[in-house]
Amino acid sequence: MSDTAKVKAHASITINLGNYESARIEAGIELPSSVDNTQEVFKKAWAEVERELTIKASEIRNRDKK
């Protein structure tokens, strides 16, 4: 039986909105893993965090263009 582990990925970005304003976006995820496959789970975790940041950043940028 392999040992259990948790994989965490967290990232944030800051978007300049102009007029001395900015929006800070953060996303994170924690996934269960086994010690044997942490690298694979990290790849999945980072992909999900990046996907969520990209979606939210796009929403904010598009909102400001309206």
N, C-alpha and C positions, 0 to 999 in steps of 0.2 A: 504494500500500500504506500502510495507516495504522500509526502507531507503536503499540507494545505498552505496556501499563501493568499495574500491579497495584493492586487496590483492597483495603483492609483496613478492617475494622470490629471494634471491641472494646468491650465494656461489662461492667460488674459491678454487682451489687446486694448489699446487706447486709440480712439478715433477722434481726430481733430474735426470739430463741427464748424469751425470758423467763429468769428466774433468772440475770441478768447474762451470758447466753450469746448468741452470734450466729453466723450462718453467712454466709460471703461466697461468692458465686457469680460466676464469670467465664465469659464466652463470647467467642469471636472467630473470625473467618473471613478468609481471604485468597482473592480470586478474580482470575483473569486478566481482562484487559479490553483494549480498544483505547482510545486517547486520545479517540476520537470518541464513545464511549458510557459514559464513567465514571459519569455521573449515574445512568443506568439500572442499572448494576452496583452502585453504592452503595446504591440503594434495595433491591435484592435482598439485598445483604449485611446491611444493617441489619435487614431483615425476618427473616432467618434467625437473626441474633444474638438479636433480641427473642423470637422463637419458642422458642429453646433456653432462654433465661433464664426465660421464663414456665413452661415445662414443669418445669424443675428446681426452681423456687421452689414450684410447686404440690406436687411430690413431697415436698419438705422440710416444707412446712406441713401436709400431710396425714399424714405420718409422725408428727409431733409430736402430732396429735390422737388417735392410737390409744392 
